[in-house]
Amino acid sequence: MTAIATRKNNWVNISFFTITTLAGIAGAPVYAYHYGLSTTEVALFLFYFAATGLSITVGYHRLFAHSTYKTNSVVRFILLFFGAAAFQQSALLWSSQHRDHHRFVDTDRDPYSIGKGFFYAHIGWLIFWKHETNYDNVKQLQNDSLVMHQHRYYNQWAIGAGIVTPALIGLLTGHLLGALLIGVGLRLTLVYHTTFIVNSVCHMFGTATYDIDSSARDNWFTAIFNFGEGYHNFHHRFAIDYRNGVRWYQFDPGKWTIAILEKLGLAWDLRRVSNFRILAARFAGEETRVTRWLSENNNFSSMLGANIQRQVRTRYDDLHERLLDWESAVQEYHSVLKARVDIYSKELRREARRRVAVARSTFRESRLDWNSLVRQCSAA
């Protein structure tokens, strides 16, 4: 069982955050004003910002913490190398604490519970509190030799990848000070806070689309800065999915990176939640929200009609049944496709496709009725 955090200043973290923040928000602008910025310095900053940010998202989070896909040792090494350069603890510790966050969300055993306030969830938990970590929830990661090497020698990995390497690049290009201030200080400050806003902003501001009782929120604006991690309500509802921004138009470089790795043969066994489960969660959330609103606003409920709550329940049940019918028809169609080809195969496939089309059409009609009722309640 994970222990409850105790109040104790972490002077190592306090000192490191202070130094990197001052270097980033004070030193970097002063340096740029006096010396300007070279192409090398800008390129170093952009590369390290993307490499470390994506390694936290694609590596620490979606690979190590949630096992949403599999990859080879070369990709794992790269993700561990640049993940260490982000100075956000070892992948083993990060994953253990993140799994506790999901398991004990918003309770005292949640390492960065929003229930203790915005500042605590954002950064306070790292600098003013002591956490005892139980690694029993990451036993499979302890069998990964690369993960364990990074964990045992984390300081060497982090300093080597996050400070020494960019400093050497700066030294070789004649921009050592710029590399330290911009490629290390400014970059770390921005990567820190674009990661930390997931625990703070995305547990306070945004929409609860898939689980309305969760403090996690989908926040499209934050997703722009943290490589797609802002769609946090979806993630808490479907943590096993390699995607956070599940819709095609949602900005999620993390899912695109993993998908590209799959196309290149460098990632496999990508875990996806079915569209039917996702739709079912959305509709369940809408039904719960509307039902609660009607119960809490009797005056508006009366204006909409005496049977409005019964209509909501009836139309929701019909929508849910139509969704299940469509899912069943699709599953049957896939079964036919996998069946042994014989003289009846074309006819069977044609009939299976027809049932899918009919089920989808019936579902869409039911969805239009449901959406109309939801809009009616929202406009009241």
N, C-alpha and C positions, 0 to 999 in steps of 0.2 A: 504494500500500500504506500502510495506517495505521501510524504510528510507535508504538513502545512508549513508554508514559508514563515520565517521569523525575521523580525526587524533587525537588520545589521548592515551598516554601511560597507559597500564593496569598494575599497579605496583604489584598487587596481583599475576597475572599470570607470570609476569617477575620474581618475587621473587621465586614463586613455581617452575617454570621451571629451574631456576638457581640452586636451592637447590637440586632438584631431579637429575638433570643432573650431578652435581658435585659428588653427592653420588653414582650415577651409573657408570660414566666413570672414576672417580678418586678414590673414596672411596672403591668401590667393588674390583677392582684389587689389591689395597694395602692390603685390608683385606685378600683376597685370598692368596696373597704372604706370609703374615706373619702367618696366621692361617690355611690355606688350606680351602677346602670346604667339608662339611659333606654331607651325603646322604640326610639328612633332608633339608638342605639349597637348594640343587639342586632340590629336589622334590618340595619344596615350590615355587621356582622360576618358574619351568616348569608348575606347576599346575596353578599358578596365571597368568602367561603369556597367557596360552591357555584359561583359564576361562574368563579373562577380554577381550582378543582379540576377542574371539568368541562371547562374550556378546555384543560387539560393532557391529560386523558383523551380527550375527543372530538376536540379539535383537534390539539395537538402529536403525540399518540400515534397515534390511529386514522386521522386524516385525512392529516396531513403525513408522518409517519414510515412509515406502512404503506399509505396510499392505499386504505383499505377502502371508501370511498364517495366520491361527488363532491357538491359543493355550489356555491352561487353566491358572488359576491364579497362580498355583504353579510354572510353567515354567516362567511365566511373572515375578514373584518375583525373581527367581534366575537370570534371565537376567538383571533385574533392579539392583539387589544387586551387581553383578560383573561388570555390566556396570558402576555403580557409582564408583566402585573401580578403574576404568580406568581413573578417574578424567578428563572426557571429557564433563562436564556439565550434566545437567539433561536430561533425555530422551525426555521430552517435548521441551526443548530449542534446543537440538541437532536436533530433527526431524523437527522443524519449520525452522531452518536455512538450513537444507539439502533440504527441499522442495523448499525453495527460491533459492537455488543453481540450482536445476533442472529447475525451472520456469524462472529464470533470468540469466541463465548460460552465463558467459563471459561479463556481463554488469556491470554497477556500482552498481546494486542492488543484484548482486551475492555476498554473504558474503565472499567467498574465490575465487574470480575470478582470473584465470590465466592471464587475461589481464593486471593485475596490477603487474605482475612479479612472478617469481618462488618463491622467499622468502616470498612474501606476501601470496601467495596461500598455502605455506607449513606451516608457523607458524606466519608470521608477522601480519596477520589479527587478531590473538588472543592476541598479546602483545602490538601492537602499534596503534590499531584502536578501536574505540567504535562503537558498533552495537546496534541499537534499534530494538527489535524483535516484530513483529506483530503476535500474536498467533491465528489470525483468520484462518490460514491455517491448524491448528491442533485441530479443535473443537471436533472431535470425540475422540481424545486422552484425552481431558479435562473431558470426561465422565468416564474415567478409574480411579477408586479411588487409585489404586496402583501407577499409573503414576503420579497422582497429589500429592500423599503423598511424593513420591521421589522428585518431583519438589519443593514442599514447604520446605522440610527439607533436601535439597540436601547436604549441608555441613555435616550434621550428618550421612547421608547415605555414603557419599564418605569417610569421615575420619574413620567411623566405619568399612566399608568393605575393604577399601584400605590401611589403616595404622594400626588401632587397631587390627584387626583380624590377619593379618600376624605377627604383633609384639607379640601378645599373643601366637601364635604357636611357635615363636622363643623363647619366655620366657620359655614356658613349656618344650621345648626340649633343653634348655641350649644354644641357639644361637640367643639371642636377637639382638645383633649388626649385625650379618650376615643377619638376617631376614629383618632388616631395610635397610641395604645397598643393598642387592641383591634382596630380595623379594619385596621391595618397590622401592628404588631408581633406580636400574638397570632395573627392570621389567617395571616401568613406562616410563623410557626413551625410551626403545625399543618399547613398545606398542604405545607411542605417535607417534614416527616417522614412524613406519610401517603403522599406520593409516593415517598420514599426507601425505605420498607419493602418496596416491590416488588423493589428490587435486593438487599436484604439478607435480610429475613425470608422472602420468597417464593422465595429461592434456598437456604433451609436447612430450613424447617419447612412441612409440609403433605404432600399426597399427589401422587404421580407417576402420574397416571391414563392419560395418552395417550403419554407417552414416558418410560419408567422409567429411561433412562440420562441424562436431562437433570437438571441441578441445579435447574431451575425446578420449583416446586411450586404446586399449587392450594391456596390458603389462604382459606377462606370468611370467616374472622374479619377479616382485613385488608381484604377486599373491602368491608366495611361502611364503612370510613373513606376509601377512595380511589376511590369511585364505580365499583366493579366490577373494578378492575385486579388483584385478588388471585388470580384464576383464571389463574395464570401458566404452569402446565404446558400447559394447553390453548392458551394464547396462543403459547408457543414452538413447539408442534407445528403450529398452524394460524394463523400470524401474519397471513395475508391476510384472515381473517374479521373482520367488524366487531364481532362479539360476543366477549367474554371468558368470561362466564358463559353457557354455551351451553344449559343446561337451563332450563326455564321457571321453576323455583323459585329459581334462583341470583340473588343480589342484584347487579344490574349496571345502575345508572342510566345508564352510558355507552351501552349498547346501546339502552336505552329512549329516550334522548334522540335518538339517530340515527334510530330507527324513527319517532318522532314527527315529526322533520324530514322524513322520507320521506312520511308521511301528509299533511303540509302542502304537499308539493311543493317543499320546500327542500333535499332531498337525494335522490340517485338513484344507480343502479348500485351498490347495496349488495352487497358481496361476501360470499357465504356458502359455507362448505364443506358438502358434502352430508352428510346424516345417515348415509349408508352409509359414507363415509370415516371419519367420527367413530367409529361403532361398530366399524369394522375396526381402528382404532387402539387403542381400548379393549381389544378382545379379544386383539390382538397383545401388548399390554402384560401382560395377565393370563397369557397363555400363557408368555411369557418369564419372568415372575416365578415362576410355579409350577414351570417346568422347572428354573430355577436353584436354587430352594429344594430340589427333590428331589435334584439333583446334589450339593448341599452338605450334605444330611442323609440319608445313606444308611440310617441306622437307621430313620427314619420311613418312608423309601421302601420298605424291606423290610416294615414293618408294614402298609402299604397294599396290598401285593401285588407279585409279581414283575414284572407287566406294567404297573405303574402309569404309567411314563413313556410306554410305547407307547399306553396308553389316552388320556393327555393329548394326544399328537400326533394320534391318530385322531379324537378328538372335536373337537379344534380345527380340523382340516382339514375335517371335516364341517360345523362351524359356519360356517367361512369360505365354503365352497361354497354353503351355504344362503343366506348373506347376498348372495353374488353373484347367485344365482338370483332372489332377491327384487328386487334392484336392476335386473336385466335385465327382469323382468316390469313393473316400474314405468316404466322407460324405454320399453318397447314400448307400454304403455298411453298414455303421453304422445304418442308418435308417432301412435297411432290418433286421439287427440283433435285433433291438428293436421292430420290428413289431410282431403282434400276430402270433404264430406258427400255421400253417395249413398244408394241404397236399401238398401245393406248396412251402413250406418254403425251403426245401433242394435245389430245382431247382433255386429258386430266389437267394439264398445265393451263389450257385455255379456260377450263371451268374454275380452276383455283384462282386465276387472275380475275375472272369475273366476280367471284365472291369477295376478293379483296377490294375491287372497285366499288361494289355495292356497299360493303361495310364502311369504307372510307367516306362515301357519299352520305350515308345515313349518319355517321358520326359528325360530319360537317354541318348537317342540318341541325342536329341536336346542339352542337356548339354555338351556332348562330342564335338559337333560342336562349341558350344559357347566357351568352354575352349580352343579349338584349335585356335580360332580366337583371344582370349585374349592373349594367349602365343605368337602368331604371332606378335601382336602389341608390346608386352613387349620385344621381342627379337630384334625389329627394332632399 
